[in-house]
Structures are given as structure tokens and as C-alpha cells.
């Protein structure tokens, strides 16, 4: 019972033996398969485009006093 290095997976040990390579999992602090949350794409409907533009406007709002801000997204 259990797994040993070099053996395949499964009860008959004929499954995959090589590790699965996930690649670039955390790209820009996003999860697997996630895209940039604020990028407006042609597939977005009008409401999604509006929400993304409002979010981007808030993210890049002026900061004349140079107060530190947290990255909420």
C-alpha cells in the first residue's frame, strides 16, 4: 500500500509515473487559468465592460498626498 518513487499510480501500479508539470501557476497573483480582472475584452457584455472600467478608474485614481494604499485586487 502506498506509493514509491518510480512506480506508477493505481492499484496495479500501471498509471502515470512522471509528475504533472503545472507551468506558470501564479502569474501576477492570479490563480490557474485566471485572466487580468480589469482587462476589457470584446466578449464582455456592456455591464461587465462598465464594471471593469469603473474598477480601473478606482485603481488608478490620483493620489496627490502619496498616502500608502493596499492592493485590494
PQR file of N, CA, C, O and H, with PARSE charges and radii, in Angstrom:
ATOM      1  N   UNK A   1       0.846  -1.178   0.000 -0.4000 1.5000
ATOM      2  CA  UNK A   1       0.000   0.000   0.000 -0.0000 2.0000
ATOM      3  C   UNK A   1       0.893   1.244   0.000  0.5500 1.7000
ATOM      4  O   UNK A   1       1.934   1.257   0.658 -0.5500 1.4000
ATOM      5  N   UNK A   2       0.507   2.254  -0.709 -0.4000 1.5000
ATOM      6  CA  UNK A   2       1.280   3.486  -0.768 -0.0000 2.0000
ATOM      7  C   UNK A   2       1.995   3.627  -2.091  0.5500 1.7000
ATOM      8  O   UNK A   2       1.858   2.790  -2.983 -0.5500 1.4000
ATOM      9  H   UNK A   2      -0.339   2.243  -1.243  0.4000 1.0000
ATOM     10  N   UNK A   3       2.750   4.682  -2.204 -0.4000 1.5000
ATOM     11  CA  UNK A   3       3.436   4.988  -3.458 -0.0000 2.0000
ATOM     12  C   UNK A   3       4.924   5.032  -3.205  0.5500 1.7000
ATOM     13  O   UNK A   3       5.358   5.498  -2.152 -0.5500 1.4000
ATOM     14  H   UNK A   3       2.861   5.362  -1.480  0.4000 1.0000
ATOM     15  N   UNK A   4       5.708   4.562  -4.138 -0.4000 1.5000
ATOM     16  CA  UNK A   4       7.171   4.630  -4.077 -0.0000 2.0000
ATOM     17  C   UNK A   4       7.664   5.312  -5.349  0.5500 1.7000
ATOM     18  O   UNK A   4       7.069   5.174  -6.418 -0.5500 1.4000
ATOM     19  H   UNK A   4       5.356   4.183  -4.994  0.4000 1.0000
ATOM     20  N   UNK A   5       8.748   6.040  -5.214 -0.4000 1.5000
ATOM     21  CA  UNK A   5       9.302   6.776  -6.355 -0.0000 2.0000
ATOM     22  C   UNK A   5       9.645   5.823  -7.499  0.5500 1.7000
ATOM     23  O   UNK A   5      10.275   4.786  -7.291 -0.5500 1.4000
ATOM     24  H   UNK A   5       9.232   6.152  -4.346  0.4000 1.0000
ATOM     25  N   UNK A   6       9.226   6.188  -8.699 -0.4000 1.5000
ATOM     26  CA  UNK A   6       9.483   5.384  -9.877 -0.0000 2.0000
ATOM     27  C   UNK A   6       8.334   4.461 -10.252  0.5500 1.7000
ATOM     28  O   UNK A   6       8.299   3.953 -11.373 -0.5500 1.4000
ATOM     29  H   UNK A   6       8.714   7.031  -8.868  0.4000 1.0000
ATOM     30  N   UNK A   7       7.389   4.230  -9.339 -0.4000 1.5000
ATOM     31  CA  UNK A   7       6.231   3.374  -9.626 -0.0000 2.0000
ATOM     32  C   UNK A   7       5.097   4.221 -10.194  0.5500 1.7000
ATOM     33  O   UNK A   7       5.037   5.431  -9.977 -0.5500 1.4000
ATOM     34  H   UNK A   7       7.418   4.642  -8.429  0.4000 1.0000
ATOM     35  N   UNK A   8       4.215   3.571 -10.914 -0.4000 1.5000
ATOM     36  CA  UNK A   8       3.047   4.251 -11.439 -0.0000 2.0000
ATOM     37  C   UNK A   8       1.948   4.325 -10.382  0.5500 1.7000
ATOM     38  O   UNK A   8       2.026   3.672  -9.342 -0.5500 1.4000
ATOM     39  H   UNK A   8       4.265   2.588 -11.090  0.4000 1.0000
ATOM     40  N   UNK A   9       0.942   5.115 -10.658 -0.4000 1.5000
ATOM     41  CA  UNK A   9      -0.187   5.262  -9.741 -0.0000 2.0000
ATOM     42  C   UNK A   9      -1.213   4.170  -9.976  0.5500 1.7000
ATOM     43  O   UNK A   9      -1.256   3.575 -11.053 -0.5500 1.4000
ATOM     44  H   UNK A   9       0.878   5.646 -11.503  0.4000 1.0000
ATOM     45  N   UNK A  10      -2.037   3.902  -8.978 -0.4000 1.5000
ATOM     46  CA  UNK A  10      -3.111   2.928  -9.102 -0.0000 2.0000
ATOM     47  C   UNK A  10      -2.785   1.626  -8.388  0.5500 1.7000
ATOM     48  O   UNK A  10      -1.651   1.395  -7.969 -0.5500 1.4000
ATOM     49  H   UNK A  10      -2.003   4.385  -8.103  0.4000 1.0000
ATOM     50  N   UNK A  11      -3.800   0.781  -8.258 -0.4000 1.5000
ATOM     51  CA  UNK A  11      -3.621  -0.476  -7.522 -0.0000 2.0000
ATOM     52  C   UNK A  11      -2.687  -1.436  -8.255  0.5500 1.7000
ATOM     53  O   UNK A  11      -1.957  -2.191  -7.613 -0.5500 1.4000
ATOM     54  H   UNK A  11      -4.721   0.969  -8.598  0.4000 1.0000
ATOM     55  N   UNK A  12      -2.699  -1.419  -9.579 -0.4000 1.5000
ATOM     56  CA  UNK A  12      -1.802  -2.306 -10.332 -0.0000 2.0000
ATOM     57  C   UNK A  12      -0.503  -1.600 -10.731  0.5500 1.7000
ATOM     58  O   UNK A  12       0.320  -2.168 -11.448 -0.5500 1.4000
ATOM     59  H   UNK A  12      -3.292  -0.806 -10.101  0.4000 1.0000
ATOM     60  N   UNK A  13      -0.324  -0.374 -10.270 -0.4000 1.5000
ATOM     61  CA  UNK A  13       0.877   0.440 -10.496 -0.0000 2.0000
ATOM     62  C   UNK A  13       1.200   0.643 -11.981  0.5500 1.7000
ATOM     63  O   UNK A  13       2.369   0.707 -12.362 -0.5500 1.4000
ATOM     64  H   UNK A  13      -0.993   0.088  -9.687  0.4000 1.0000
ATOM     65  N   UNK A  14       0.170   0.742 -12.806 -0.4000 1.5000
ATOM     66  CA  UNK A  14       0.396   0.963 -14.236 -0.0000 2.0000
ATOM     67  C   UNK A  14      -0.053   2.358 -14.671  0.5500 1.7000
ATOM     68  O   UNK A  14      -0.136   2.635 -15.867 -0.5500 1.4000
ATOM     69  H   UNK A  14      -0.779   0.690 -12.496  0.4000 1.0000
ATOM     70  N   UNK A  15      -0.343   3.236 -13.712 -0.4000 1.5000
ATOM     71  CA  UNK A  15      -0.730   4.611 -14.025 -0.0000 2.0000
ATOM     72  C   UNK A  15       0.483   5.471 -14.330  0.5500 1.7000
ATOM     73  O   UNK A  15       1.586   4.963 -14.533 -0.5500 1.4000
ATOM     74  H   UNK A  15      -0.276   3.011 -12.740  0.4000 1.0000
ATOM     75  N   UNK A  16       0.266   6.773 -14.360 -0.4000 1.5000
ATOM     76  CA  UNK A  16       1.373   7.677 -14.696 -0.0000 2.0000
ATOM     77  C   UNK A  16       2.445   7.626 -13.611  0.5500 1.7000
ATOM     78  O   UNK A  16       2.132   7.501 -12.427 -0.5500 1.4000
ATOM     79  H   UNK A  16      -0.630   7.186 -14.195  0.4000 1.0000
ATOM     80  N   UNK A  17       3.682   7.721 -14.013 -0.4000 1.5000
ATOM     81  CA  UNK A  17       4.801   7.697 -13.078 -0.0000 2.0000
ATOM     82  C   UNK A  17       5.513   9.045 -13.033  0.5500 1.7000
ATOM     83  O   UNK A  17       6.208   9.348 -12.063 -0.5500 1.4000
ATOM     84  H   UNK A  17       3.935   7.823 -14.975  0.4000 1.0000
ATOM     85  N   UNK A  18       5.348   9.842 -14.062 -0.4000 1.5000
ATOM     86  CA  UNK A  18       6.001  11.147 -14.112 -0.0000 2.0000
ATOM     87  C   UNK A  18       5.134  12.197 -13.437  0.5500 1.7000
ATOM     88  O   UNK A  18       3.908  12.118 -13.513 -0.5500 1.4000
ATOM     89  H   UNK A  18       4.784   9.596 -14.850  0.4000 1.0000
ATOM     90  N   UNK A  19       5.743  13.183 -12.775 -0.4000 1.5000
ATOM     91  CA  UNK A  19       4.955  14.248 -12.141 -0.0000 2.0000
ATOM     92  C   UNK A  19       4.289  15.142 -13.193  0.5500 1.7000
ATOM     93  O   UNK A  19       4.789  15.293 -14.308 -0.5500 1.4000
ATOM     94  H   UNK A  19       6.739  13.247 -12.713  0.4000 1.0000
ATOM     95  N   UNK A  20       3.184  15.712 -12.824 -0.4000 1.5000
ATOM     96  CA  UNK A  20       2.463  16.640 -13.704 -0.0000 2.0000
ATOM     97  C   UNK A  20       3.076  18.015 -13.531  0.5500 1.7000
ATOM     98  O   UNK A  20       3.232  18.494 -12.408 -0.5500 1.4000
ATOM     99  H   UNK A  20       2.777  15.590 -11.919  0.4000 1.0000
ATOM    100  N   UNK A  21       3.422  18.649 -14.634 -0.4000 1.5000
ATOM    101  CA  UNK A  21       4.001  19.984 -14.590 -0.0000 2.0000
ATOM    102  C   UNK A  21       2.885  21.015 -14.750  0.5500 1.7000
ATOM    103  O   UNK A  21       2.172  21.027 -15.754 -0.5500 1.4000
ATOM    104  H   UNK A  21       3.295  18.260 -15.547  0.4000 1.0000
ATOM    105  N   UNK A  22       2.749  21.862 -13.762 -0.4000 1.5000
ATOM    106  CA  UNK A  22       1.681  22.855 -13.779 -0.0000 2.0000
ATOM    107  C   UNK A  22       2.074  24.098 -14.562  0.5500 1.7000
ATOM    108  O   UNK A  22       1.193  24.843 -14.990 -0.5500 1.4000
ATOM    109  H   UNK A  22       3.328  21.852 -12.947  0.4000 1.0000
ATOM    110  N   UNK A  23       3.336  24.345 -14.762 -0.4000 1.5000
ATOM    111  CA  UNK A  23       3.763  25.523 -15.510 -0.0000 2.0000
ATOM    112  C   UNK A  23       3.744  26.769 -14.651  0.5500 1.7000
ATOM    113  O   UNK A  23       4.093  26.716 -13.471 -0.5500 1.4000
ATOM    114  H   UNK A  23       4.052  23.740 -14.414  0.4000 1.0000
ATOM    115  N   UNK A  24       3.348  27.873 -15.217 -0.4000 1.5000
ATOM    116  CA  UNK A  24       3.324  29.157 -14.528 -0.0000 2.0000
ATOM    117  C   UNK A  24       1.988  29.305 -13.800  0.5500 1.7000
ATOM    118  O   UNK A  24       1.035  29.850 -14.356 -0.5500 1.4000
ATOM    119  H   UNK A  24       3.065  27.916 -16.175  0.4000 1.0000
ATOM    120  N   UNK A  25       1.918  28.831 -12.577 -0.4000 1.5000
ATOM    121  CA  UNK A  25       0.643  28.786 -11.864 -0.0000 2.0000
ATOM    122  C   UNK A  25       0.235  30.152 -11.343  0.5500 1.7000
ATOM    123  O   UNK A  25      -0.904  30.574 -11.544 -0.5500 1.4000
ATOM    124  H   UNK A  25       2.693  28.388 -12.124  0.4000 1.0000
ATOM    125  N   UNK A  26       1.135  30.838 -10.686 -0.4000 1.5000
ATOM    126  CA  UNK A  26       0.805  32.131 -10.101 -0.0000 2.0000
ATOM    127  C   UNK A  26       1.406  33.243 -10.937  0.5500 1.7000
ATOM    128  O   UNK A  26       2.534  33.666 -10.688 -0.5500 1.4000
ATOM    129  H   UNK A  26       2.060  30.494 -10.524  0.4000 1.0000
ATOM    130  N   UNK A  27       0.681  33.710 -11.904 -0.4000 1.5000
ATOM    131  CA  UNK A  27       1.136  34.789 -12.762 -0.0000 2.0000
ATOM    132  C   UNK A  27       0.420  36.063 -12.336  0.5500 1.7000
ATOM    133  O   UNK A  27      -0.803  36.149 -12.441 -0.5500 1.4000
ATOM    134  H   UNK A  27      -0.236  33.366 -12.106  0.4000 1.0000
ATOM    135  N   UNK A  28       1.152  37.032 -11.866 -0.4000 1.5000
ATOM    136  CA  UNK A  28       0.595  38.306 -11.386 -0.0000 2.0000
ATOM    137  C   UNK A  28      -0.424  38.097 -10.270  0.5500 1.7000
ATOM    138  O   UNK A  28      -1.451  38.775 -10.228 -0.5500 1.4000
ATOM    139  H   UNK A  28       2.146  36.962 -11.780  0.4000 1.0000
ATOM    140  N   UNK A  29      -0.142  37.164  -9.371 -0.4000 1.5000
ATOM    141  CA  UNK A  29      -1.005  36.860  -8.222 -0.0000 2.0000
ATOM    142  C   UNK A  29      -2.407  36.415  -8.619  0.5500 1.7000
ATOM    143  O   UNK A  29      -3.362  36.631  -7.872 -0.5500 1.4000
ATOM    144  H   UNK A  29       0.692  36.613  -9.406  0.4000 1.0000
ATOM    145  N   UNK A  30      -2.535  35.801  -9.780 -0.4000 1.5000
ATOM    146  CA  UNK A  30      -3.816  35.267 -10.219 -0.0000 2.0000
ATOM    147  C   UNK A  30      -3.777  33.760 -10.109  0.5500 1.7000
ATOM    148  O   UNK A  30      -2.697  33.170 -10.099 -0.5500 1.4000
ATOM    149  H   UNK A  30      -1.759  35.625 -10.386  0.4000 1.0000
ATOM    150  N   UNK A  31      -4.915  33.132 -10.025 -0.4000 1.5000
ATOM    151  CA  UNK A  31      -4.984  31.685  -9.939 -0.0000 2.0000
ATOM    152  C   UNK A  31      -4.816  31.017 -11.287  0.5500 1.7000
ATOM    153  O   UNK A  31      -4.584  31.683 -12.296 -0.5500 1.4000
ATOM    154  H   UNK A  31      -5.793  33.611 -10.033  0.4000 1.0000
ATOM    155  N   UNK A  32      -4.931  29.723 -11.303 -0.4000 1.5000
ATOM    156  CA  UNK A  32      -4.748  28.941 -12.522 -0.0000 2.0000
ATOM    157  C   UNK A  32      -5.864  29.264 -13.507  0.5500 1.7000
ATOM    158  O   UNK A  32      -7.042  29.159 -13.163 -0.5500 1.4000
ATOM    159  H   UNK A  32      -5.119  29.181 -10.484  0.4000 1.0000
ATOM    160  N   UNK A  33      -5.516  29.647 -14.700 -0.4000 1.5000
ATOM    161  CA  UNK A  33      -6.489  29.924 -15.739 -0.0000 2.0000
ATOM    162  C   UNK A  33      -7.170  31.278 -15.640  0.5500 1.7000
ATOM    163  O   UNK A  33      -8.011  31.599 -16.480 -0.5500 1.4000
ATOM    164  H   UNK A  33      -4.560  29.733 -14.979  0.4000 1.0000
ATOM    165  N   UNK A  34      -6.834  32.078 -14.645 -0.4000 1.5000
ATOM    166  CA  UNK A  34      -7.470  33.383 -14.481 -0.0000 2.0000
ATOM    167  C   UNK A  34      -6.843  34.398 -15.422  0.5500 1.7000
ATOM    168  O   UNK A  34      -5.669  34.295 -15.777 -0.5500 1.4000
ATOM    169  H   UNK A  34      -6.151  31.817 -13.963  0.4000 1.0000
ATOM    170  N   UNK A  35      -7.633  35.366 -15.815 -0.4000 1.5000
ATOM    171  CA  UNK A  35      -7.138  36.449 -16.650 -0.0000 2.0000
ATOM    172  C   UNK A  35      -7.101  37.712 -15.816  0.5500 1.7000
ATOM    173  O   UNK A  35      -7.611  37.746 -14.696 -0.5500 1.4000
ATOM    174  H   UNK A  35      -8.587  35.449 -15.526  0.4000 1.0000
ATOM    175  N   UNK A  36      -6.502  38.737 -16.362 -0.4000 1.5000
ATOM    176  CA  UNK A  36      -6.473  40.009 -15.654 -0.0000 2.0000
ATOM    177  C   UNK A  36      -7.906  40.464 -15.400  0.5500 1.7000
ATOM    178  O   UNK A  36      -8.710  40.508 -16.331 -0.5500 1.4000
ATOM    179  H   UNK A  36      -6.087  38.709 -17.272  0.4000 1.0000
ATOM    180  N   UNK A  37      -8.242  40.806 -14.149 -0.4000 1.5000
ATOM    181  CA  UNK A  37      -9.639  41.129 -13.848 -0.0000 2.0000
ATOM    182  C   UNK A  37     -10.135  42.417 -14.490  0.5500 1.7000
ATOM    183  O   UNK A  37     -11.334  42.554 -14.736 -0.5500 1.4000
ATOM    184  H   UNK A  37      -7.589  40.770 -13.392  0.4000 1.0000
ATOM    185  N   UNK A  38      -9.248  43.360 -14.767 -0.4000 1.5000
ATOM    186  CA  UNK A  38      -9.714  44.638 -15.270 -0.0000 2.0000
ATOM    187  C   UNK A  38      -9.606  44.813 -16.769  0.5500 1.7000
ATOM    188  O   UNK A  38      -9.964  45.872 -17.285 -0.5500 1.4000
ATOM    189  H   UNK A  38      -8.274  43.248 -14.568  0.4000 1.0000
ATOM    190  N   UNK A  39      -9.132  43.825 -17.474 -0.4000 1.5000
ATOM    191  CA  UNK A  39      -8.947  43.958 -18.915 -0.0000 2.0000
ATOM    192  C   UNK A  39     -10.294  43.788 -19.613  0.5500 1.7000
ATOM    193  O   UNK A  39     -10.948  42.753 -19.485 -0.5500 1.4000
ATOM    194  H   UNK A  39      -8.841  42.965 -17.055  0.4000 1.0000
ATOM    195  N   UNK A  40     -10.694  44.808 -20.344 -0.4000 1.5000
ATOM    196  CA  UNK A  40     -11.955  44.765 -21.070 -0.0000 2.0000
ATOM    197  C   UNK A  40     -11.748  43.992 -22.363  0.5500 1.7000
ATOM    198  O   UNK A  40     -10.883  44.336 -23.169 -0.5500 1.4000
ATOM    199  H   UNK A  40     -10.163  45.649 -20.448  0.4000 1.0000
ATOM    200  N   UNK A  41     -12.533  42.963 -22.556 -0.4000 1.5000
ATOM    201  CA  UNK A  41     -12.422  42.134 -23.756 -0.0000 2.0000
ATOM    202  C   UNK A  41     -13.678  42.289 -24.606  0.5500 1.7000
ATOM    203  O   UNK A  41     -14.730  42.670 -24.091 -0.5500 1.4000
ATOM    204  H   UNK A  41     -13.236  42.684 -21.902  0.4000 1.0000
ATOM    205  N   UNK A  42     -13.581  41.999 -25.896 -0.4000 1.5000
ATOM    206  CA  UNK A  42     -14.762  42.112 -26.762 -0.0000 2.0000
ATOM    207  C   UNK A  42     -15.886  41.147 -26.368  0.5500 1.7000
ATOM    208  O   UNK A  42     -17.047  41.387 -26.698 -0.5500 1.4000
ATOM    209  H   UNK A  42     -12.727  41.690 -26.314  0.4000 1.0000
ATOM    210  N   UNK A  43     -15.548  40.056 -25.664 -0.4000 1.5000
ATOM    211  CA  UNK A  43     -16.584  39.094 -25.269 -0.0000 2.0000
ATOM    212  C   UNK A  43     -17.431  39.589 -24.102  0.5500 1.7000
ATOM    213  O   UNK A  43     -18.502  39.039 -23.844 -0.5500 1.4000
ATOM    214  H   UNK A  43     -14.605  39.862 -25.396  0.4000 1.0000
ATOM    215  N   UNK A  44     -16.967  40.622 -23.389 -0.4000 1.5000
ATOM    216  CA  UNK A  44     -17.713  41.140 -22.241 -0.0000 2.0000
ATOM    217  C   UNK A  44     -18.979  41.840 -22.698  0.5500 1.7000
ATOM    218  O   UNK A  44     -18.995  42.529 -23.718 -0.5500 1.4000
ATOM    219  H   UNK A  44     -16.097  41.069 -23.599  0.4000 1.0000
ATOM    220  N   UNK A  45     -20.036  41.652 -21.929 -0.4000 1.5000
ATOM    221  CA  UNK A  45     -21.247  42.406 -22.238 -0.0000 2.0000
ATOM    222  C   UNK A  45     -21.081  43.841 -21.712  0.5500 1.7000
ATOM    223  O   UNK A  45     -20.075  44.162 -21.079 -0.5500 1.4000
ATOM    224  H   UNK A  45     -20.023  41.092 -21.100  0.4000 1.0000
ATOM    225  N   UNK A  46     -22.060  44.685 -21.977 -0.4000 1.5000
ATOM    226  CA  UNK A  46     -21.952  46.110 -21.649 -0.0000 2.0000
ATOM    227  C   UNK A  46     -21.778  46.326 -20.154  0.5500 1.7000
ATOM    228  O   UNK A  46     -21.002  47.189 -19.744 -0.5500 1.4000
ATOM    229  H   UNK A  46     -22.877  44.425 -22.491  0.4000 1.0000
ATOM    230  N   UNK A  47     -22.484  45.558 -19.333 -0.4000 1.5000
ATOM    231  CA  UNK A  47     -22.393  45.712 -17.888 -0.0000 2.0000
ATOM    232  C   UNK A  47     -21.011  45.308 -17.378  0.5500 1.7000
ATOM    233  O   UNK A  47     -20.452  45.993 -16.522 -0.5500 1.4000
ATOM    234  H   UNK A  47     -23.115  44.856 -19.666  0.4000 1.0000
ATOM    235  N   UNK A  48     -20.453  44.214 -17.887 -0.4000 1.5000
ATOM    236  CA  UNK A  48     -19.106  43.786 -17.481 -0.0000 2.0000
ATOM    237  C   UNK A  48     -18.075  44.832 -17.883  0.5500 1.7000
ATOM    238  O   UNK A  48     -17.161  45.128 -17.113 -0.5500 1.4000
ATOM    239  H   UNK A  48     -20.907  43.658 -18.583  0.4000 1.0000
ATOM    240  N   UNK A  49     -18.211  45.393 -19.077 -0.4000 1.5000
ATOM    241  CA  UNK A  49     -17.287  46.436 -19.512 -0.0000 2.0000
ATOM    242  C   UNK A  49     -17.369  47.643 -18.590  0.5500 1.7000
ATOM    243  O   UNK A  49     -16.342  48.221 -18.233 -0.5500 1.4000
ATOM    244  H   UNK A  49     -18.953  45.153 -19.703  0.4000 1.0000
ATOM    245  N   UNK A  50     -18.584  48.029 -18.201 -0.4000 1.5000
ATOM    246  CA  UNK A  50     -18.781  49.152 -17.294 -0.0000 2.0000
ATOM    247  C   UNK A  50     -18.112  48.879 -15.950  0.5500 1.7000
ATOM    248  O   UNK A  50     -17.406  49.738 -15.422 -0.5500 1.4000
ATOM    249  H   UNK A  50     -19.417  47.559 -18.491  0.4000 1.0000
ATOM    250  N   UNK A  51     -18.332  47.687 -15.394 -0.4000 1.5000
ATOM    251  CA  UNK A  51     -17.745  47.349 -14.093 -0.0000 2.0000
ATOM    252  C   UNK A  51     -16.222  47.370 -14.144  0.5500 1.7000
ATOM    253  O   UNK A  51     -15.573  47.860 -13.220 -0.5500 1.4000
ATOM    254  H   UNK A  51     -18.906  46.989 -15.822  0.4000 1.0000
ATOM    255  N   UNK A  52     -15.654  46.839 -15.220 -0.4000 1.5000
ATOM    256  CA  UNK A  52     -14.204  46.812 -15.335 -0.0000 2.0000
ATOM    257  C   UNK A  52     -13.632  48.215 -15.482  0.5500 1.7000
ATOM    258  O   UNK A  52     -12.584  48.522 -14.913 -0.5500 1.4000
ATOM    259  H   UNK A  52     -16.181  46.441 -15.971  0.4000 1.0000
ATOM    260  N   UNK A  53     -14.308  49.063 -16.237 -0.4000 1.5000
ATOM    261  CA  UNK A  53     -13.806  50.434 -16.407 -0.0000 2.0000
ATOM    262  C   UNK A  53     -13.894  51.220 -15.105  0.5500 1.7000
ATOM    263  O   UNK A  53     -13.000  52.010 -14.802 -0.5500 1.4000
ATOM    264  H   UNK A  53     -15.159  48.814 -16.700  0.4000 1.0000
ATOM    265  N   UNK A  54     -14.954  51.018 -14.335 -0.4000 1.5000
ATOM    266  CA  UNK A  54     -15.074  51.678 -13.036 -0.0000 2.0000
ATOM    267  C   UNK A  54     -13.976  51.185 -12.102  0.5500 1.7000
ATOM    268  O   UNK A  54     -13.369  51.984 -11.388 -0.5500 1.4000
ATOM    269  H   UNK A  54     -15.680  50.376 -14.581  0.4000 1.0000
ATOM    270  N   UNK A  55     -13.713  49.870 -12.097 -0.4000 1.5000
ATOM    271  CA  UNK A  55     -12.678  49.312 -11.249 -0.0000 2.0000
ATOM    272  C   UNK A  55     -11.304  49.875 -11.621  0.5500 1.7000
ATOM    273  O   UNK A  55     -10.516  50.222 -10.741 -0.5500 1.4000
ATOM    274  H   UNK A  55     -14.207  49.221 -12.676  0.4000 1.0000
ATOM    275  N   UNK A  56     -11.017  49.966 -12.929 -0.4000 1.5000
ATOM    276  CA  UNK A  56      -9.738  50.515 -13.359 -0.0000 2.0000
ATOM    277  C   UNK A  56      -9.612  51.994 -12.996  0.5500 1.7000
ATOM    278  O   UNK A  56      -8.534  52.452 -12.617 -0.5500 1.4000
ATOM    279  H   UNK A  56     -11.657  49.684 -13.644  0.4000 1.0000
ATOM    280  N   UNK A  57     -10.708  52.736 -13.110 -0.4000 1.5000
ATOM    281  CA  UNK A  57     -10.688  54.143 -12.719 -0.0000 2.0000
ATOM    282  C   UNK A  57     -10.400  54.312 -11.241  0.5500 1.7000
ATOM    283  O   UNK A  57      -9.701  55.246 -10.847 -0.5500 1.4000
ATOM    284  H   UNK A  57     -11.584  52.364 -13.418  0.4000 1.0000
ATOM    285  N   UNK A  58     -10.932  53.419 -10.417 -0.4000 1.5000
ATOM    286  CA  UNK A  58     -10.685  53.472  -8.982 -0.0000 2.0000
ATOM    287  C   UNK A  58      -9.258  53.055  -8.668  0.5500 1.7000
ATOM    288  O   UNK A  58      -8.610  53.639  -7.798 -0.5500 1.4000
ATOM    289  H   UNK A  58     -11.500  52.661 -10.737  0.4000 1.0000
ATOM    290  N   UNK A  59      -8.773  52.051  -9.371 -0.4000 1.5000
ATOM    291  CA  UNK A  59      -7.417  51.557  -9.107 -0.0000 2.0000
ATOM    292  C   UNK A  59      -6.371  52.614  -9.425  0.5500 1.7000
ATOM    293  O   UNK A  59      -5.393  52.757  -8.690 -0.5500 1.4000
ATOM    294  H   UNK A  59      -9.299  51.577 -10.077  0.4000 1.0000
ATOM    295  N   UNK A  60      -6.563  53.357 -10.513 -0.4000 1.5000
ATOM    296  CA  UNK A  60      -5.580  54.342 -10.942 -0.0000 2.0000
ATOM    297  C   UNK A  60      -6.026  55.769 -10.632  0.5500 1.7000
ATOM    298  O   UNK A  60      -5.691  56.701 -11.363 -0.5500 1.4000
ATOM    299  H   UNK A  60      -7.357  53.241 -11.110  0.4000 1.0000
ATOM    300  N   UNK A  61      -6.773  55.933  -9.561 -0.4000 1.5000
ATOM    301  CA  UNK A  61      -7.220  57.273  -9.168 -0.0000 2.0000
ATOM    302  C   UNK A  61      -6.017  58.085  -8.665  0.5500 1.7000
ATOM    303  O   UNK A  61      -5.021  57.503  -8.235 -0.5500 1.4000
ATOM    304  H   UNK A  61      -7.045  55.176  -8.967  0.4000 1.0000
ATOM    305  N   UNK A  62      -6.098  59.405  -8.714 -0.4000 1.5000
ATOM    306  CA  UNK A  62      -4.973  60.245  -8.274 -0.0000 2.0000
ATOM    307  C   UNK A  62      -4.695  60.079  -6.778  0.5500 1.7000
ATOM    308  O   UNK A  62      -5.606  59.822  -5.991 -0.5500 1.4000
ATOM    309  H   UNK A  62      -6.907  59.878  -9.063  0.4000 1.0000
ATOM    310  N   UNK A  63      -3.459  60.226  -6.411 -0.4000 1.5000
ATOM    311  CA  UNK A  63      -3.044  60.144  -5.017 -0.0000 2.0000
ATOM    312  C   UNK A  63      -2.095  61.311  -4.737  0.5500 1.7000
ATOM    313  O   UNK A  63      -0.886  61.105  -4.631 -0.5500 1.4000
ATOM    314  H   UNK A  63      -2.719  60.435  -7.050  0.4000 1.0000
ATOM    315  N   UNK A  64      -2.629  62.545  -4.614 -0.4000 1.5000
ATOM    316  CA  UNK A  64      -1.748  63.712  -4.503 -0.0000 2.0000
ATOM    317  C   UNK A  64      -0.929  63.742  -3.211  0.5500 1.7000
ATOM    318  O   UNK A  64       0.144  64.344  -3.194 -0.5500 1.4000
ATOM    319  H   UNK A  64      -3.611  62.712  -4.700  0.4000 1.0000
ATOM    320  N   UNK A  65      -1.393  63.118  -2.135 -0.4000 1.5000
ATOM    321  CA  UNK A  65      -0.651  63.154  -0.876 -0.0000 2.0000
ATOM    322  C   UNK A  65       0.297  61.964  -0.712  0.5500 1.7000
ATOM    323  O   UNK A  65       0.973  61.846   0.310 -0.5500 1.4000
ATOM    324  H   UNK A  65      -2.265  62.629  -2.148  0.4000 1.0000
ATOM    325  N   UNK A  66       0.348  61.081  -1.717 -0.4000 1.5000
ATOM    326  CA  UNK A  66       1.193  59.889  -1.683 -0.0000 2.0000
ATOM    327  C   UNK A  66       0.918  59.011  -0.469  0.5500 1.7000
ATOM    328  O   UNK A  66       1.844  58.446   0.113 -0.5500 1.4000
ATOM    329  H   UNK A  66      -0.201  61.177  -2.547  0.4000 1.0000
ATOM    330  N   UNK A  67      -0.336  58.895  -0.088 -0.4000 1.5000
ATOM    331  CA  UNK A  67      -0.702  58.002   1.000 -0.0000 2.0000
ATOM    332  C   UNK A  67      -0.534  56.556   0.539  0.5500 1.7000
ATOM    333  O   UNK A  67      -0.843  56.229  -0.606 -0.5500 1.4000
ATOM    334  H   UNK A  67      -1.088  59.354  -0.561  0.4000 1.0000
ATOM    335  N   UNK A  68      -0.040  55.684   1.438 -0.4000 1.5000
ATOM    336  CA  UNK A  68       0.091  54.273   1.027 -0.0000 2.0000
ATOM    337  C   UNK A  68      -1.275  53.645   0.834  0.5500 1.7000
ATOM    338  O   UNK A  68      -2.203  53.911   1.598 -0.5500 1.4000
ATOM    339  H   UNK A  68       0.211  55.950   2.369  0.4000 1.0000
ATOM    340  N   UNK A  69      -1.399  52.809  -0.189 -0.4000 1.5000
ATOM    341  CA  UNK A  69      -2.663  52.130  -0.486 -0.0000 2.0000
ATOM    342  C   UNK A  69      -2.439  50.650  -0.555  0.5500 1.7000
ATOM    343  O   UNK A  69      -1.384  50.181  -0.983 -0.5500 1.4000
ATOM    344  H   UNK A  69      -0.645  52.592  -0.810  0.4000 1.0000
ATOM    345  N   UNK A  70      -3.444  49.917  -0.129 -0.4000 1.5000
ATOM    346  CA  UNK A  70      -3.402  48.460  -0.261 -0.0000 2.0000
ATOM    347  C   UNK A  70      -3.902  48.068  -1.646  0.5500 1.7000
ATOM    348  O   UNK A  70      -4.779  48.719  -2.213 -0.5500 1.4000
ATOM    349  H   UNK A  70      -4.301  50.298   0.219  0.4000 1.0000
ATOM    350  N   UNK A  71      -3.338  47.012  -2.169 -0.4000 1.5000
ATOM    351  CA  UNK A  71      -3.833  46.462  -3.446 -0.0000 2.0000
ATOM    352  C   UNK A  71      -4.946  45.505  -3.111  0.5500 1.7000
ATOM    353  O   UNK A  71      -4.680  44.391  -2.661 -0.5500 1.4000
ATOM    354  H   UNK A  71      -2.625  46.483  -1.708  0.4000 1.0000
ATOM    355  N   UNK A  72      -6.181  45.902  -3.317 -0.4000 1.5000
ATOM    356  CA  UNK A  72      -7.334  45.062  -2.988 -0.0000 2.0000
ATOM    357  C   UNK A  72      -7.619  44.046  -4.054  0.5500 1.7000
ATOM    358  O   UNK A  72      -8.318  43.068  -3.792 -0.5500 1.4000
ATOM    359  H   UNK A  72      -6.397  46.807  -3.683  0.4000 1.0000
ATOM    360  N   UNK A  73      -7.105  44.237  -5.250 -0.4000 1.5000
ATOM    361  CA  UNK A  73      -7.337  43.304  -6.337 -0.0000 2.0000
ATOM    362  C   UNK A  73      -6.129  43.246  -7.200  0.5500 1.7000
ATOM    363  O   UNK A  73      -6.110  42.512  -8.187 -0.5500 1.4000
ATOM    364  H   UNK A  73      -6.536  45.032  -5.463  0.4000 1.0000
TER
END
